[in-house]
Amino acid sequence: MKTTKEKQNKAFEILKERFGYVNRMEAPRLVKIVVSVGTGSTKDKEKLKIIPDRLAKITGQKPAPRASKKSIATWKLREGEVVGQVVTLRGARMLSFFDKLINVTLPRTRDFKGIARTAVDEMGNLTIGVKEHTVFPEASDEELKNVFGMAITVVTTAENKEEATALFEHLGVPFKK
């Protein structure tokens, strides 16, 4: 089985006829993967400790806390209160996480029929929502009490949606038929 790095290196040869690329640098490639989890303004201190720990296990990198930008009285939210955790993966960690996401995690998702093509936006980025973090192999053995979801955004250098979709198909992203 080829790794994502090998597939990404061959993307120029495969996509150059379709899009008329002349230079290797014109071909789209992965830039970064952003994994974000919203914790909300929870008063449960245990959950605020569990989410960064499990997110670090899943991604292999310590998450950065995200604070609220303004106070909202009806939600009892104060400015500066931690409302989320974010991890930005680049380089080798990004490629290994992408391999794990495509080959291990998505097939383990319950009732998975593929990713909708509408998940690729006009700027060439793919955003996937995962409802339960327990589909990742690093988190599956833990108790099911504190289950949380996450958003995974794969950022590319693609100019438009068509180029990005072709790149993702070449990299093995399982789109719906």
N, C-alpha and C positions, 0 to 999 in steps of 0.2 A: 504494500500500500504506500502510495506517495504521500509525503508530508505536504503541508500547506506551503512551506517555503519553496519546495520543488515545483509545485503547481503554479505558484505566483511567478517564478522565474520563466516558466513556459507560456505564461499568459500572452506575452508579446507575439510569439509565433502563431498562436491560435487566433488571437483577436485582430491581427494586423490586416488580414484580407477583408474581414467584415467591416472594419472601421477606417481602413486606409492609413494606418500608422506607418510612419517612416522611421522614426527614432524610437528606441527602446523606452525612453523616458516618457513617451506619450501614452503608453499603456497604463491603465489604472492599476493601483496596488493598495494594499491595506496600509493605513497610517496608524490607527490606534483603535482600541476597544475600550469603551467607557461602560462600567458596570455601576449602576446606582440603585440604592435602596432607600425608600422613604420610611422613616421611623415614625413620623408624625410627632405631635407634641404629647407623647405618652408620659404618664407619671410613673410607669412601671420601670424602676431603675434596673431590674434584672434583665429586661428585654433590651434596654439601651446598652448593656454590656455584652449580651449574647450576639446581637447583630454584627457588630464590628469583628468579633472573634470568628464567627462562622464565615463572614465575607472574606476575611483574611485567609482562612483555610481553603476556600473555594478558588480564590484568584491567585494566591501565593504572594500577596502584597498587602501591606497595611492600608486600610481605607482612611480617607480624609473626611472628617465630619463637616457637614454643611449646616450653617445657621440660618434661621429665618431672617428675612430682610426687614420686616416690619411687624409691629404688633397688631393682632386681630382679636378684639375683645370677645366676640361671640364664640370663638374657638379656644379661648383662654390661652392664646399664644402670645409670647413676649418676644420682642426683638432680641436676636442673639441666641435664642434657644435652639439646640440642635434638633433638626427635623429630618436629617438624612445622612447617608454615608455614600461616598463615591470613590471608585478605584479607576485609574486610567492606566491601561496596559499598553506598552510599546515593545517593539523588538521581539526577542525570543519568547518572553512571557506571553506576549500577545499571540504569537503564532501557536504556541502550545495550548493556550486557552481556547483558541479558535478550533484547533483540531479536536480538543476534548468536547467542545460545545457541539460540533457537527457530528462526530462519530460516536460519542457516548451519551451525552446529556439529552439531546433532542429525541433519540430513539427511546429513551427511558421515560419520556413524558407521557402521561396518561392520555389516551385518545388522540395521539399525534397523527395528523394527516398531511403535514407539510406546512411550510411558511407561506403566507399569502404574498403574492407579488406586490401588493400595495404596501408592504412593510418597507420597501425601498422608496425613499423620498426623492424629490426632484434634484437634490444636490448629490445623490449617489450614495447615501448612507442607509444602512439596514438597521432597523430597530426591532428587537424581539422582546416580548414580555414573557417572563417565566413566573407562573403563579406560585410555585412551591420551590423553595431552595433545596428541598430534599432530593430532587432529581439529579443533583450533582453527586458523584461518588464519594467525595470527601465529607458530605453532610448527611448521607443516608442512614448511618448507624445511630444517629442521635434521636432523642425523644421527639415526638411529634407535637409537643406542647406549644413551642414558639416557632411556628412556620411563617415565613415571610416571602414575599415576591420581590422580583427585581426587574429592572429594565436593562437590556444589553444593547448598546449601540455600536455598530461596526462602521468606522469612518474610513472612506476611501478617497483616492484622488480623482475619481471618475468625474467627468464633466456633466453627465446627465444620467437619467434613470436607466436608459437603454444600455449604456456602457457598463454601469454598475451591475445590472441584472446579468449581463453576459459574464462579467468577472465572477460573480457569486455562483453562477451555474458551473463555471469552469472549476471553481474551488470546491464544489460539492455540496453547496447549500441545498437542502431538500425543499424545493418549492412545490406548491400544490399543482396538480396537473390541470 
